[in-house]
């Protein structure tokens, strides 16, 4: 699959597969903040318009930004979480702190309010973030980070392939609902809480994985400065 796409092509993908449009000034701001990467840019003097090349996942990244903004994330906050997915040494230290803080918080919640991890997970899945805020249910940094992880992984999938699978199964309600559930709630796993941060070889083994089950059978793997899509 070609990893580079023109502005016209990703704009078309954005509209076709994500039902979104973006103003050029908004796009420029995302590029300036480092949320979207522009590989090349050319503008000929005296000619209206410009040509530019972007990574294939650009439409998915803009969908990520749009979705997180509707959930209440700030742009700078999104950038911080996306940078953590570099899974380099600096990111690993921060992720370890986020995971440890999450564990302490949930232990206290269970002790004080009797909210089990299962109940909390259900609430996070079924209740919109804005309503959770009204219920004074504090969202931990790890829970917010997981939302970013899932959307960032989704951006790496082939949007055309996903669309074709959804269309093929649209008449089978059971299969369609299963697909929607697998896309919305993929399995997230990491070994970062077990990594020895004083050992360089151990650090290189750190990962965050996002698993999409039937009918996709794909895993998006985040390791040190790399993202890989693995098909079963």
C-alpha positions as CSV (number, residue, x, y, z in Angstrom):
1,X,0.0,0.0,0.0
2,X,1.3,3.4,-0.9
3,X,2.4,5.3,2.2
4,X,2.2,8.7,0.7
5,X,-1.0,10.5,-0.4
6,X,-1.8,13.9,-1.9
7,X,-3.8,16.6,-0.2
8,X,-6.6,16.0,-2.6
9,X,-6.6,12.3,-2.0
10,X,-6.6,12.5,1.8
11,X,-9.3,15.1,1.7
12,X,-11.4,12.7,-0.4
13,X,-10.7,9.9,2.1
14,X,-11.7,12.1,4.9
15,X,-15.0,12.9,3.3
16,X,-15.7,9.4,2.0
17,X,-14.8,7.3,4.9
18,X,-15.1,9.6,7.9
19,X,-17.8,12.0,6.8
20,X,-15.6,14.9,7.7
21,X,-14.3,18.0,6.0
22,X,-11.5,20.3,7.1
23,X,-10.7,24.0,6.4
24,X,-7.2,24.7,5.1
25,X,-6.5,27.0,8.0
26,X,-7.4,24.3,10.5
27,X,-5.1,21.8,8.6
28,X,-2.3,24.4,8.8
29,X,-2.7,24.7,12.5
30,X,-2.6,20.9,13.0
31,X,0.7,20.9,10.9
32,X,2.1,23.7,13.0
33,X,1.3,21.9,16.2
34,X,2.8,18.7,14.9
35,X,-0.4,16.8,15.0
36,X,-0.3,16.2,11.2
37,X,2.8,15.7,9.2
38,X,3.3,17.2,5.8
39,X,6.0,15.3,3.9
40,X,6.5,17.8,1.0
41,X,5.1,21.2,-0.1
42,X,5.4,23.0,-3.4
43,X,4.0,26.3,-4.5
44,X,5.0,27.9,-7.8
45,X,5.2,31.6,-8.0
46,X,2.3,33.1,-10.0
47,X,0.3,29.9,-9.9
48,X,-2.9,29.6,-7.8
49,X,-2.8,26.7,-5.3
50,X,-0.1,24.4,-4.1
51,X,0.8,20.7,-4.1
52,X,1.6,18.7,-1.0
53,X,2.2,15.1,0.1
54,X,1.0,13.6,3.3
55,X,1.3,10.1,5.1
56,X,-1.5,7.7,4.0
57,X,-2.9,7.8,7.6
58,X,-3.6,11.6,7.5
59,X,-7.4,11.2,7.2
60,X,-7.4,8.8,10.2
61,X,-5.3,11.2,12.2
62,X,-7.7,14.1,11.5
63,X,-10.6,11.8,12.5
64,X,-8.7,11.1,15.8
65,X,-8.3,14.8,16.5
66,X,-12.0,15.5,15.7
67,X,-13.2,12.7,17.9
68,X,-11.0,13.6,20.8
69,X,-12.0,17.3,20.6
70,X,-15.6,16.3,20.8
71,X,-14.7,14.3,24.0
72,X,-13.2,17.4,25.6
73,X,-9.5,17.0,24.8
74,X,-7.4,20.1,24.1
75,X,-5.1,20.0,21.0
76,X,-1.9,20.3,23.2
77,X,-3.2,17.5,25.3
78,X,-3.7,15.3,22.2
79,X,-0.1,16.1,21.1
80,X,1.3,15.0,24.5
81,X,-0.5,11.7,24.3
82,X,0.4,11.0,20.7
83,X,4.1,11.7,21.5
84,X,3.9,9.0,24.2
85,X,3.2,6.5,21.4
86,X,6.8,6.9,20.3
87,X,7.5,4.4,23.1
88,X,11.0,5.8,23.5
89,X,12.8,6.0,26.8
90,X,11.2,9.4,27.8
91,X,7.8,8.2,26.8
92,X,8.2,4.9,28.8
93,X,8.9,6.8,32.0
94,X,5.8,8.9,31.6
95,X,3.6,5.9,30.6
96,X,4.9,4.0,33.7
97,X,3.8,6.9,35.9
98,X,0.4,7.0,34.2
99,X,-0.2,3.3,34.7
100,X,1.0,3.4,38.3
101,X,-1.2,6.4,39.0
102,X,-4.2,4.6,37.4
103,X,-3.7,1.5,39.6
104,X,-3.5,3.6,42.8
105,X,-6.6,5.6,41.9
106,X,-8.7,2.5,41.2
107,X,-7.6,0.9,44.4
108,X,-8.8,4.0,46.3
109,X,-12.1,4.1,44.3
110,X,-12.8,0.5,45.1
111,X,-12.0,1.1,48.8
112,X,-14.0,4.4,49.1
113,X,-17.0,3.9,46.8
114,X,-17.2,0.2,46.1
115,X,-16.9,0.7,42.3
116,X,-15.4,-2.4,40.8
117,X,-13.1,-2.3,37.8
118,X,-15.7,-4.1,35.7
119,X,-18.4,-1.5,36.6
120,X,-16.1,1.3,35.8
121,X,-15.1,-0.2,32.5
122,X,-18.7,-0.6,31.6
123,X,-19.5,3.1,32.4
124,X,-16.5,4.3,30.4
125,X,-17.7,2.3,27.4
126,X,-21.4,3.2,27.6
127,X,-21.6,6.7,29.0
128,X,-20.3,9.7,27.0
129,X,-17.3,11.5,28.5
130,X,-19.3,14.8,29.1
131,X,-21.9,12.9,31.0
132,X,-19.3,11.2,33.1
133,X,-17.9,14.6,34.1
134,X,-21.4,15.6,35.2
135,X,-21.5,12.5,37.4
136,X,-18.1,13.5,38.8
137,X,-16.5,10.3,37.6
138,X,-12.9,11.3,37.3
139,X,-11.2,10.0,34.2
140,X,-7.6,8.8,34.8
141,X,-4.7,9.7,32.5
142,X,-4.4,6.0,31.5
143,X,-8.1,5.8,30.6
144,X,-7.7,9.0,28.5
145,X,-4.5,7.6,27.0
146,X,-6.2,4.4,26.0
147,X,-8.8,6.4,24.0
148,X,-5.9,8.0,22.1
149,X,-4.2,4.6,21.6
150,X,-7.3,3.1,20.1
151,X,-7.9,6.0,17.7
152,X,-4.2,6.2,16.7
153,X,-4.3,2.4,15.9
154,X,-7.5,2.9,13.9
155,X,-5.7,5.5,11.8
156,X,-3.2,2.9,10.7
157,X,-6.0,0.6,9.3
158,X,-6.9,0.8,5.6
159,X,-10.1,2.9,5.7
160,X,-11.2,1.5,2.3
161,X,-10.8,-2.1,3.4
162,X,-12.8,-1.3,6.6
163,X,-15.6,0.3,4.7
164,X,-15.8,-2.6,2.3
165,X,-16.1,-5.1,5.2
166,X,-18.8,-3.0,6.9
167,X,-20.8,-2.7,3.6
168,X,-20.5,-6.5,3.0
169,X,-22.0,-7.2,6.5
170,X,-24.5,-4.4,6.6
171,X,-27.5,-6.7,6.0
172,X,-26.5,-9.1,8.7
173,X,-27.4,-7.2,11.9
174,X,-25.5,-9.6,14.2
175,X,-22.4,-9.5,12.2
176,X,-22.6,-5.7,11.7
177,X,-23.0,-5.1,15.4
178,X,-20.0,-7.4,16.1
179,X,-17.9,-5.4,13.6
180,X,-18.9,-2.1,15.2
181,X,-18.0,-3.4,18.7
182,X,-14.7,-4.8,17.5
183,X,-13.8,-1.5,15.9
184,X,-14.9,0.6,18.9
185,X,-13.5,-1.6,21.7
186,X,-10.3,-3.4,20.4
187,X,-8.1,-5.1,22.9
188,X,-5.3,-3.0,24.3
189,X,-2.3,-4.6,25.9
190,X,1.1,-3.5,27.0
191,X,4.2,-4.8,28.9
192,X,5.5,-1.3,29.9
193,X,4.6,-1.8,33.5
194,X,6.9,-4.8,33.6
195,X,9.9,-3.3,31.6
196,X,13.2,-2.6,33.4
197,X,13.9,1.0,32.5
198,X,17.6,0.6,33.5
199,X,18.1,-2.1,30.8
200,X,18.5,-1.0,27.2
201,X,17.6,-4.4,25.8
202,X,14.5,-4.5,28.0
203,X,13.4,-1.1,26.8
204,X,13.6,-2.2,23.2
205,X,11.1,-4.9,24.0
206,X,8.5,-2.5,25.3
207,X,5.2,-2.4,23.3
208,X,1.6,-1.3,23.2
209,X,-0.6,-3.4,21.0
210,X,-4.1,-2.9,19.8
211,X,-5.9,-6.1,18.6
212,X,-8.8,-6.1,16.2
213,X,-10.6,-9.5,16.1
214,X,-13.0,-11.0,13.6
215,X,-13.3,-10.3,10.7
216,X,-10.2,-8.0,10.7
217,X,-7.6,-10.2,12.5
218,X,-5.1,-7.3,12.7
219,X,-2.9,-6.0,15.4
220,X,-1.4,-2.5,15.5
221,X,1.9,-2.7,17.4
222,X,3.6,0.4,18.8
223,X,7.3,-0.1,19.6
224,X,10.2,2.3,19.9
225,X,9.7,4.9,17.2
226,X,7.8,2.5,15.0
227,X,4.2,1.4,14.2
228,X,3.5,-1.9,12.6
229,X,0.2,-3.4,11.4
230,X,0.3,-7.2,11.7
231,X,-2.2,-9.5,10.0
232,X,-2.9,-12.9,11.4
